[in-house]
Structure formats: C-alpha cells, structure tokens
C-alpha cells in the first residue's frame, strides 16, 4: 500500500510539474494582473489551481508574489480563497478511480506519452501523460490493494478493531480524526494522497463516513502548513498571507463542524447516499459504492461554501493577520541576507524564478548604494570619517560576494528541477547577471582602494582632477540607475541607452588618459598621483562595461536570438 501511495504521489507531482512547465509563465502573468477585486482574485486562484492541480503550488506562488511586492495582502487572500475551490478537482479525480476502472487509460497514456517524449516539441505533453498514467496506476493498485487487505479476515479484524475504539461520534473522537488528517497531510505533503486513503477506508466499510469526513477536514488544515513553513524566512506581508491561508481553513472547519449533521445530510441527499443503511442491511454494497462521490462532493461543497462566506470578510481577515504578525521595526541591516528568496527546495521550479528576479534587482540596488559611497569617500578629509566609510565599503564588498554565491546556489537548486527550455535560458542569463553585478562591486571597491592610497600619500588631487573624477562618476551613476530600471522591467525603459552611456564613459576616459600624459609632462602633479588618478578613472570605465554586460544578459533573456 505504501508503494502504491508513493506511485500515486509521484504521478500527481509529475502531472502538476508538467502543467506548470506548459503554462508557468502565463499563469504568473495571470496571477499578477487578474486581481482587480476580490471576485476576480478568487476566480484567478481557482483557475490557476485547477490548471496546475496543486493548491500548494498556487499558495507558494501567491506568497512569493506578496514577498516580491507584486500583490497586496487583500489580493493574496482572495486568490487563496479561489485556490480552495480549484483544489477540489483533485478529489473528483480520486473519486473517478473508485467509480469505474480507470486502469484502461493507464497503458494508452504511457504509450502515447513515450512517443511525445521523443518528439522534443511535445516532450512536456508526454511528461504530463506519464504523470497521468502513474497517477491512475497508483490509484488503481491502491484501490485493489486496499480491498484485498480488507478481504483478509485477520487484517480486516485488526483494522476494524482499531477504528472501533473511535466509533462513537463524540467530540474527542472527531477531534482525533481531524488531527490525524492534519498530521498525515503535513507528513506526506499531499492532500491528494490522504484523500485517496480516506476513500479506500470508507469504501471498504472499515471507516465510518463521519470519521472520513473529519479526515477530509483535517487535510484542509494540513495542506496550509506548507506555505507557513516556507514563509518563515520571508518578509512580513508574505508571512501574513501564509497565516491568512491557515486562518481561512481553520475558521471554515470550525463553522462546518458546528453544522456538520445538517451539512452532511444535505450532501448525502444530493448524491443519493443513505446514512441509515448499515452493514448487513439490504442495498449496503450499492450504498457503499457511492461513498467516494460523497467525500468528493462534501469536499467541494465545503470549500465553495467556505469561500463564498469568507470572501465578504477579507478585510477582517487582513486586520487579524496584521495584528498577529507585527512588522519589523528595525531598519534593513547591512548583511548578506536574501530578502525575496525563501526556499528553492519547497517551491516549484517554474514558479521560483520570480523570487530570483526580485533578489537580483535588490542585489543591483545594493551595489549602486555601495558605489554611492565612493564619491563621498573622495571628498572626506577627516581621518576617522574616512576610515569608517572605507570600512563600510569593504563590508559591502563582502555582502556583494555573499549575495552572488547565495543567488547562484538558489538558481542551481532550481535548475535541478524539470524546467522548460525558456526557463533554462532565463537561469543562464540570471547567472551571468549576478556575476557581472558582483564585478561592479569589485570595481567600486577598487576605486575606494585607489582613493585610500591617495589619502595615505602626502599629496592630493588637483581641483581639475577632482572635477574630472566626479564627472566620470556621475556618468557611472546614470548608467547604474538605468541598469536597475532595465533589470527591474520598468516600462518604457530603453535598454539601448545603456550603450550610449557606456560610449560617453569610454570617450571621456580616453580624453582624460590623453590629458593625463600632457599634465604629467607639464608637471601639474606627480607621476604617483597620476597613477592613483587613472586607477579611479579606469575602474569607472570597467564599471561601465560591466553595466552593459548585465543589461545585455537581461535583454537576451527576454528576447532570445
């Protein structure tokens, strides 16, 4: 049974990842734009979850969007509510496996899938069919194994005696199955797998329908904990979005338990399941055959009802989670912590690139902040102030090195997943971007070192040299500002302007180089001072080259070829 369960989980994961590879970029766009109000947000969450067959993937994607500042908390809550409806499709897939023999579809899916896998253009579709095949195979064998276990008198008696201890429909027994459903879902990280087990136990008559319903409700809570684990290292708004996901399901379980008797009776009436028929009664087998449909219907009815009740209270949910999770009062620390990347292992590969993109933008902003210290260093005359600022630049150089390593490590983890060709190209471009941004940090540090050598000497730059250095640094500042706008995908930003700024820097550096030779001959300053002067100028020119390389990598990623 454990092997069958593993096969089912692998099939579900493969199918979900293939769907995300086929529609990942489009779904990211949909999620980021179709959230104008609470109802469109709900429909967006429902559509995305039904498309990728994973409420966890939708929730993690939503948390990452909130973390990146692309979605407000209110928008995220409406999407999460919609995801609860979209995830009910999975329960119906499970129910189909118990309603008729889906094994007939397994081997045709494998056969067509292997053909498509070898046709490179249709490879992702082939992977999807393999996922479907494994899912159906796992579900079929799980069902057959479950029924064969129950038909074994010794095993059946053992299982029945265990559940008989909790047969009384009292508060503590109901709480036991609710907690069991939550813990099992948290352990296997798949509500679909626990739903399949619940259907088997109920369909074989081992587990009473009331106990099965409590397991289903527990699954709804268990599936919310993944997002909360991932959000632990995220920013305040992302942690609030994850808590809202948990809060919505807990509130839903609370109110449905209060009206469970009437709610379940209504669901059974719609399906045609008779709660009064027990073991040994006439029509018991036919009644038992409907139980998987009852569970799927209950799951759908609960999530739809919960969504349409709580959608009117989004503002109150927002206030509650904001009160529970307080914002950090401390300012951003000067360390190498990553702000947007939370965990590459728990996220899905196709949907992890947005976090990396935001982290790279932050990397570029921090590097420009480091550059801005250099002109300040140039003007300082006081020994103590100079030493403090130079030490700060050194610290930023260490931050730059650490950020490059951490982002590269994250991208390598993401690349180990099954990615579309476009996403692989994007990762290669991102790796080049972070390498060039780190080189910008090196150029800034080299400028600071040249200024430090000048400061330690007995001479100083002339007024004209100060003017020239400040002007070329101003050009570098403009180039860095434009680079940040390009990699931040700010609308109406022309990437070609970067090359124009680089040409200005090159021409000015050439002019200063020629003038430096004539100034030394005219003995306007010493040769040693000219070395420090040209070191700063040359590093500015190198910085311009690195800026162009970053923009080229980003533009080629967006417009390959």
C-alpha positions in Angstrom: 0.0 0.0 0.0 2.9 2.4 0.8 4.4 1.6 -2.7 1.0 2.3 -4.4 0.7 5.5 -2.4 4.2 6.6 -3.5 3.3 5.9 -7.1 0.2 8.0 -6.8 2.1 10.9 -5.2 4.8 10.7 -7.9 2.2 10.7 -10.7 0.4 13.7 -9.1 3.8 15.6 -8.8 4.8 14.8 -12.3 1.5 15.8 -13.7 1.5 19.1 -11.8 5.1 20.0 -12.8 4.4 19.3 -16.4 1.3 21.5 -16.3 3.4 24.3 -14.7 6.0 23.9 -17.4 3.4 24.2 -20.1 1.6 27.2 -18.5 4.0 28.6 -15.8 4.9 32.0 -17.4 1.3 32.6 -18.5 0.0 31.7 -15.0 2.5 34.0 -13.4 1.1 36.8 -15.7 -2.5 35.9 -14.9 -1.8 35.8 -11.2 -0.1 39.2 -11.3 -2.7 41.0 -13.3 -6.2 39.5 -12.9 -6.7 40.5 -9.3 -8.6 43.9 -9.6 -11.1 43.0 -6.9 -11.9 40.2 -4.5 -14.1 38.2 -7.0 -11.6 38.3 -9.9 -8.9 37.4 -7.5 -11.0 34.4 -6.3 -11.6 33.3 -10.0 -7.9 33.7 -10.7 -6.9 31.5 -7.8 -9.5 28.9 -8.8 -8.3 28.9 -12.4 -4.6 28.7 -11.6 -5.1 25.9 -9.1 -7.3 23.9 -11.4 -4.7 24.3 -14.1 -1.7 23.1 -12.2 -3.6 20.6 -10.0 -1.8 21.9 -6.8 -3.2 24.3 -4.3 0.2 24.3 -2.6 1.9 25.5 -5.8 -0.7 28.3 -6.1 -0.3 29.3 -2.5 3.5 29.3 -2.7 3.3 31.3 -5.9 1.0 33.8 -4.2 3.2 34.1 -1.1 6.3 34.7 -3.4 4.3 37.5 -5.2 3.4 39.1 -1.9 7.0 38.7 -0.8 8.1 40.5 -4.0 5.6 43.3 -3.6 3.6 42.4 -6.7 0.4 41.5 -4.8 -1.2 43.2 -1.8 -2.3 41.1 1.1 -6.0 41.6 0.2 -5.4 40.3 -3.3 -3.5 37.3 -1.9 -6.3 36.4 0.4 -8.8 36.4 -2.5 -6.5 34.2 -4.6 -6.1 31.8 -1.7 -9.9 31.6 -1.3 -10.2 30.7 -5.0 -7.4 28.1 -4.7 -9.6 26.3 -2.2 -12.2 25.8 -4.9 -9.7 24.8 -7.6 -8.2 22.1 -5.4 -11.5 20.2 -5.2 -10.9 19.0 -8.8 -8.2 16.6 -7.3 -10.8 14.9 -5.1 -13.1 14.3 -8.1 -10.1 12.7 -10.0 -9.7 10.4 -7.0 -13.4 9.7 -7.0 -13.4 8.7 -10.6 -10.9 6.0 -9.8 -13.4 4.4 -7.4 -16.4 4.9 -9.7 -15.1 3.0 -12.7 -12.0 1.1 -13.9 -9.5 3.8 -14.9 -6.8 1.2 -15.4 -7.9 1.1 -19.1 -6.4 4.5 -19.6 -3.1 3.8 -17.9 -1.2 1.9 -20.7 -2.5 4.0 -23.6 -1.3 7.1 -21.7 2.2 5.6 -21.2 2.3 4.6 -24.9 1.3 8.0 -26.3 3.4 9.7 -23.6 6.7 7.9 -24.7 6.1 8.8 -28.3 5.6 12.5 -27.4 8.7 12.5 -25.1 10.8 11.5 -28.1 9.2 14.3 -30.1 11.1 17.2 -28.5 8.5 19.8 -29.3 5.8 17.8 -27.5 8.1 16.5 -24.7 6.2 18.3 -21.9 2.9 17.0 -23.0 4.4 13.5 -22.9 5.6 14.1 -19.4 2.1 15.2 -18.5 0.6 11.9 -19.9 3.2 9.9 -18.0 2.2 11.7 -14.8 -1.5 10.9 -15.5 -0.6 7.3 -16.2 1.3 6.9 -12.9 -1.5 8.7 -11.0 -4.1 6.3 -12.4 -1.9 3.3 -12.0 -1.2 4.2 -8.4 -4.9 4.9 -7.7 -6.0 1.6 -9.3 -3.4 -0.5 -7.5 -4.0 1.3 -4.2 -7.7 0.6 -4.5 -7.1 -3.1 -5.4 -4.6 -3.5 -2.5 -7.0 -1.8 -0.1 -9.9 -4.1 -1.0 -7.6 -7.2 -0.8 -6.4 -6.2 2.6 -10.0 -5.8 3.9 -10.9 -9.2 2.4 -8.2 -10.8 4.5 -10.0 -11.7 7.8 -7.0 -11.2 10.1 -6.1 -7.8 8.6 -9.7 -6.7 8.4 -10.3 -7.6 12.0 -7.2 -5.7 13.1 -8.0 -2.6 11.2 -11.7 -2.6 12.2 -10.8 -3.1 15.9 -8.5 -0.1 15.8 -11.2 2.2 14.3 -13.9 0.7 16.6 -12.2 2.4 19.5 -13.2 5.7 17.9 -16.6 4.7 16.5 -18.6 6.9 19.0 -19.4 10.2 17.2 -18.3 12.3 20.2 -16.2 15.4 20.4 -12.9 13.7 21.3 -13.1 11.0 18.6 -14.0 13.7 16.0 -11.0 15.7 17.1 -8.8 12.7 16.9 -9.6 12.1 13.2 -9.3 15.9 12.5 -5.8 16.0 14.0 -4.9 12.7 12.2 -5.9 14.2 8.8 -3.8 17.3 9.6 -0.7 15.4 10.7 -0.8 12.9 7.8 -1.2 15.6 5.2 1.7 17.5 6.8 3.9 14.4 6.8 3.3 13.3 3.2 2.9 16.9 1.8 0.0 15.7 -0.3 -3.7 16.1 0.5 -4.5 14.1 -2.6 -2.7 11.0 -1.2 -4.6 11.3 2.1 -7.9 11.8 0.2 -7.2 8.5 -1.7 -6.5 6.6 1.6 -9.7 8.1 3.1 -11.8 7.0 0.2 -10.3 3.4 0.4 -11.0 3.1 4.1 -14.6 4.4 3.7 -15.3 2.5 0.5 -14.3 -0.8 2.2 -16.6 -0.1 5.2 -13.6 -0.1 7.6 -14.1 3.7 8.3 -17.4 5.3 9.0 -18.5 8.2 6.9 -18.4 10.6 9.9 -14.8 9.7 10.6 -13.9 10.0 6.9 -15.4 13.5 6.8 -13.2 14.6 9.8 -10.1 13.2 8.0 -11.1 15.3 4.9 -11.4 18.4 7.1 -8.0 17.7 8.7 -6.5 17.5 5.2 -7.7 21.0 4.5 -5.8 22.3 7.6 -2.7 20.2 6.9 -2.2 21.5 3.4 -2.0 25.1 4.7 1.1 24.4 6.9 3.5 24.0 4.0 3.0 27.7 3.0 3.6 28.8 6.6 6.9 26.8 6.8 8.1 28.4 3.5 7.1 31.9 4.6 9.1 31.7 7.9 12.1 33.3 6.2 10.0 35.7 4.0 9.0 39.3 4.8 6.2 40.4 7.0 3.5 40.6 4.2 4.3 37.1 2.9 4.1 35.6 6.4 0.7 37.3 6.8 -0.5 35.8 3.5 0.5 32.3 4.7 -1.2 32.9 8.1 -4.3 34.0 6.3 -4.4 30.7 4.3 -4.2 28.8 7.6 -6.8 31.1 9.3 -9.3 30.7 6.5 -9.3 26.9 6.7 -9.4 26.8 10.5 -12.4 29.1 10.5 -14.0 27.0 7.8 -13.5 23.8 9.7 -14.9 25.4 12.9 -18.2 26.5 11.4 -18.8 23.4 9.3 -18.2 21.2 12.4 -21.0 23.1 14.1 -23.5 22.4 11.3 -21.9 19.1 10.2 -25.0 17.0 10.9 -27.2 19.1 8.6 -24.4 19.8 6.0 -23.5 16.1 5.6 -27.2 15.2 5.4 -27.7 17.7 2.5 -24.6 16.4 0.7 -25.8 12.7 1.1 -29.3 13.7 -0.2 -27.8 15.3 -3.3 -25.6 12.2 -4.0 -28.3 9.7 -3.1 -26.4 8.1 -0.2 -28.5 6.7 2.6 -26.9 7.3 6.0 -29.3 4.9 7.7 -28.2 1.8 5.9 -25.6 -0.1 7.9 -23.6 -3.4 7.4 -25.9 -6.3 6.7 -28.8 -4.2 5.5 -30.3 -4.6 2.1 -28.5 -2.4 -0.5 -25.5 -1.8 1.7 -23.0 -2.7 -1.1 -24.6 -0.4 -3.6 -24.8 2.4 -1.0 -21.1 1.9 -0.1 -20.1 2.3 -3.7 -21.3 5.9 -3.6 -19.1 6.9 -0.7 -16.2 8.2 -2.8 -18.6 10.5 -4.5 -20.0 11.6 -1.2 -16.5 12.6 0.0 -15.6 14.4 -3.2 -19.0 16.3 -3.1 -18.5 17.2 0.6 -15.0 18.4 -0.1 -16.3 20.6 -3.0 -19.4 21.8 -1.1 -17.3 22.7 2.0 -14.7 24.7 0.0 -17.2 26.5 -2.2 -19.4 27.4 0.8 -16.4 28.5 2.9 -15.1 30.7 0.1 -18.4 32.4 -0.6 -18.9 33.0 3.2 -15.4 34.4 3.9 -15.0 36.4 0.7 -17.1 39.1 2.4 -14.8 39.2 5.4 -11.4 39.6 3.6 -10.8 43.0 5.3 -11.4 41.5 8.7 -9.0 38.6 8.0 -6.4 41.1 6.8 -6.8 43.0 10.1 -6.5 39.8 12.1 -3.3 38.6 10.5 -1.8 42.1 10.6 -2.5 42.2 14.4 -0.9 38.8 14.9 2.2 39.3 12.8 3.7 42.7 13.6 6.1 44.5 11.2 9.8 44.6 12.0 10.7 47.9 13.4 14.4 47.7 12.7 15.8 49.1 9.5 17.3 46.9 6.9 20.5 45.5 8.2 23.7 45.7 6.2 24.2 42.0 5.8 24.1 39.4 3.1 20.6 38.0 3.9 18.4 37.3 0.9 15.1 39.1 1.2 13.0 37.5 -1.5 14.4 34.0 -1.9 12.9 31.9 0.8 13.4 28.3 -0.1 14.2 26.7 -3.5 13.6 23.2 -2.3 10.0 23.7 -1.2 8.9 25.9 -4.1 8.2 24.6 -7.6 11.0 25.2 -10.2 8.9 27.0 -12.8 7.5 29.4 -10.2 10.7 30.1 -8.3 12.2 32.4 -11.0 10.2 35.5 -9.9 11.8 35.4 -6.5 15.3 35.2 -8.0 14.5 38.1 -10.4 13.5 40.3 -7.4 16.6 39.2 -5.5 18.8 40.2 -8.4 17.1 43.6 -8.6 17.9 44.1 -4.9 21.5 42.9 -5.5 21.8 45.6 -8.1 20.3 48.3 -5.8 22.7 47.3 -3.0 25.7 47.5 -5.4 24.6 51.0 -6.5 24.4 52.0 -2.8 28.0 50.8 -2.5 29.0 52.9 -5.5 27.4 56.0 -3.9 29.8 55.8 -1.0 32.8 56.2 -3.3 32.2 59.9 -4.3 31.6 60.6 -0.5 34.9 58.9 0.3 36.7 61.1 -2.3 35.5 64.3 -0.5 36.4 63.2 3.0 39.4 64.9 4.7 38.9 63.7 8.3 40.9 60.6 9.2 38.2 59.0 11.4 35.3 59.6 9.0 37.4 58.3 6.1 38.3 55.1 7.9 34.7 54.4 8.9 33.4 54.9 5.3 36.2 52.9 3.8 35.4 50.0 6.2 31.7 50.3 5.2 32.6 49.9 1.5 34.8 46.9 2.5 31.7 45.4 4.2 29.6 45.9 1.2 32.2 44.1 -0.9 31.8 41.1 1.4 28.0 41.4 1.1 28.3 41.5 -2.7 30.4 38.3 -2.8 27.9 36.5 -0.4 24.9 37.5 -2.4 26.4 36.3 -5.6 27.1 32.9 -4.1 23.7 32.6 -2.4 21.7 33.6 -5.5 23.8 31.3 -7.7 23.2 28.4 -5.2 19.5 29.0 -5.3 19.4 29.1 -9.2 21.4 25.9 -9.3 18.8 24.3 -7.0 16.0 25.5 -9.2 17.8 24.3 -12.3 17.9 20.7 -10.9 14.1 20.6 -11.3 12.3 19.8 -14.6 12.3 23.1 -16.4 11.0 24.4 -19.8 13.7 25.4 -22.3 12.7 29.1 -21.8 13.3 28.8 -18.0 16.7 27.2 -18.6 17.7 30.1 -20.8 16.4 32.5 -18.1 18.5 30.9 -15.4 21.7 31.0 -17.6 21.0 34.8 -18.1 20.4 35.3 -14.4 23.7 33.6 -13.5 25.6 35.9 -15.9 23.7 38.9 -14.5 24.8 38.2 -10.9 28.4 37.6 -12.0 28.6 40.9 -13.7 26.8 42.8 -10.8 29.4 41.3 -8.4 32.1 42.6 -10.8 30.6 46.1 -10.5 31.0 45.7 -6.7 34.7 44.8 -7.3 35.1 47.9 -9.4 33.6 50.1 -6.7 36.0 48.5 -4.1 39.0 49.0 -6.4 38.1 52.7 -6.7 37.9 53.0 -2.9 41.3 51.3 -2.6 42.8 53.8 -5.1 41.3 56.7 -3.2 42.6 55.2 0.1 46.1 55.0 -1.4 45.8 58.7 -2.4 44.6 59.6 1.1 47.6 57.9 2.7 50.1 59.7 0.5 51.4 63.2 1.2 49.9 64.7 -2.0 46.3 65.3 -3.2 44.4 65.6 -6.5 44.3 69.0 -8.1 40.9 70.8 -8.3 40.8 69.8 -12.0 41.4 66.1 -11.3 38.6 66.2 -8.7 36.2 67.7 -11.3 37.1 65.1 -13.9 36.7 62.2 -11.4 33.4 63.4 -10.2 32.1 63.9 -13.8 33.0 60.3 -14.8 31.5 59.0 -11.6 28.3 60.9 -12.4 28.2 59.1 -15.8 28.6 55.8 -13.9 25.8 56.7 -11.6 23.5 57.4 -14.5 24.5 54.0 -16.1 23.8 52.2 -12.8 20.4 53.9 -12.4 19.4 52.9 -15.9 20.6 49.3 -15.4 18.4 49.0 -12.3 15.4 50.2 -14.3 16.1 47.7 -17.1 16.5 44.6 -14.9 13.5 45.7 -12.9 11.5 45.6 -16.1 10.2 49.2 -15.6 8.0 50.1 -18.6 9.3 52.4 -21.3 13.0 51.9 -20.3 15.1 51.7 -23.4 18.0 49.1 -23.0 19.9 50.7 -25.9 20.5 53.8 -23.8 23.0 51.8 -21.7 25.3 51.5 -24.7 25.1 55.3 -25.2 26.1 55.9 -21.6 29.0 53.4 -21.9 30.2 55.2 -25.1 30.2 58.5 -23.1 32.2 56.9 -20.3 34.7 55.4 -22.8 35.2 58.7 -24.7 35.6 60.7 -21.5 38.1 58.2 -20.2 40.1 58.3 -23.4 40.1 62.1 -23.2 41.3 62.0 -19.6 44.0 59.5 -20.4 45.4 61.7 -23.1 45.2 64.8 -20.9 46.9 63.0 -18.0 50.0 62.4 -20.2 50.2 66.1 -21.1 49.6 67.2 -17.5 52.4 65.0 -16.2 54.7 66.5 -18.8 53.6 69.9 -17.7 54.4 68.8 -14.1 50.9 69.8 -12.8 51.1 66.8 -10.4 53.5 63.9 -9.7 53.6 60.6 -11.6 52.5 58.8 -8.4 49.4 60.9 -8.1 48.6 60.3 -11.8 48.6 56.6 -11.1 46.0 56.9 -8.3 44.0 59.2 -10.5 44.0 56.9 -13.6 43.3 53.9 -11.4 40.0 55.5 -10.4 39.2 56.6 -14.0 40.0 53.1 -15.4 37.8 51.4 -12.8 34.9 53.7 -13.7 35.4 52.6 -17.3 35.4 48.9 -16.3 32.2 49.5 -14.3 30.5 50.9 -17.4 31.5 47.7 -19.3 30.0 45.5 -16.5 26.8 47.5 -16.6 26.5 46.9 -20.4 27.0 43.1 -19.8 24.3 43.0 -17.2 21.8 44.7 -19.5 22.7 42.5 -22.4 22.2 39.4 -20.4 18.8 40.6 -19.2 17.7 41.7 -22.7 18.8 38.4 -24.3 16.9 36.5 -21.7 13.7 38.4 -22.6 14.3 38.4 -26.4 16.4 35.3 -27.2 18.1 35.5 -30.6 
